[in-house]
Amino acid sequence: MKRTMLSAAIAAATFFGASLAATAAEPIVGTWLRPSTGTLVSYAAQGNEYCGTVQNGEYKGESIGCMSGSGSNYTGKVVALDEGKTYTGKATVTGNSMKLEGCVLVVCRGETWQRQ
């Protein structure tokens, strides 16, 4: 009986530990520098999405939208705080660089950010 409970506890810990590791390992999670403005944005898991929050400057504490996906490709919404508009967005993470784009119809505008 004790052996069965111990085995179940180990299995549960392994499962939940692997789930947390997978979430923490998503390439988009972390703090990013937008070079054109010097703005720092942190992406963190919120449910099944990864949401960006401004860490400094005029818009500190504001959300720039949420993305879903995994690996190197994410899609979702990007908020242009200076314009007060929300765009369809996509992000591609390659190493310590992330290309973040906001799109209207077929026209996209973006910039490459650097991990901090």
N, C-alpha and C positions, 0 to 999 in steps of 0.2 A: 504494500500500500504506500509506504513512504517512498519507495523507489519510483512508483508510478507518478506520484505528486511531484517529485523532484524532476523527473523527465518532462512532465508537462510544464513545469515552471521554466526549465531550461529552454524548451521549445518556444514558449511564449516570449521569453526574453530575447532569444535569437531572432524571432520574427519581427518584434517591435524594434529591436536595435537595427535590423537591416532596413526597415521602413524609414526610420529616422535618418540613417546614413544616406539612403537614396535621396531623400528630400534635401538634406544638407549639401549633398554633392552636386546638385543642379548647378550648371555653369553660370546661370544668370544671377544666382544668389550672391550678394556682396555689395560693396560700395564702388560706384563708378564715377569718373570725372568727365563732365561734358566740357571739352577743351575750349569751345568758343565763348563760354560764359563763366568758366571756373566753378560751375555748380556741381556739387556732390549729390548723388542720388543713390540711396540704398534700396536694393531689391530683396524682398523677403517673402517666404511662403505665407500665403493666407488661404487656407483651404486648399483647393486644387489649382490656385493661381499664384503668380509671383507679382507682387505689387511694389511699385517704386514710390519712395517718399523722399522729398527734397530735404537735405541735411544742413544747408547753409543759405545765406543770402535772403533776398526779398521774399521768396516763396517757401522759406523753411517750414517744414511740417506738412506741406501740401502734397497731395497725391498726384503723380503724373500718369496714373493708370495702371492697369493690371494685364499681365500676359499669361497665357497657358502654353504648355508644350514641354519638351524635354530635350536633353542633349544640347544641340547647338541651335535649334530653331524654335522660336516662340512667336505667337500671334495674339493680338488683343487690341486694346485701346491705348492711345497715347494722347495725353492732355497737353496742349500748348498753353501753359499758364499765362503767358504774356498776351495771348490772343483770346483766352477764354473759350477755346474750341477743343473738341475732342475728335480725333482722327482714328481711322483704322490703322493699326500699327503692326510692325513686325520687328523682331530682333534676331540677329545672328551672332552667336558668340564663338569666337575663335581664340583660344588661349586667353590672354589678358585684354583682348579687344572685343567690343560689342558694337556692331553696326545697328543703330536704332533708327527706324524710319516711320514716318507718319504719311498716310496716303489718302488722297481724295480721288475717287474713281480710279484712273490708271496712272495718275501723277503722284510720285512719291518724293519726299524730301527727307534727308537724314544726315546723320553724322556718326563718326566712329568715336566711341567713348573708350576710356582706359580704366582698367581695374585698379583700385587703390589698395 
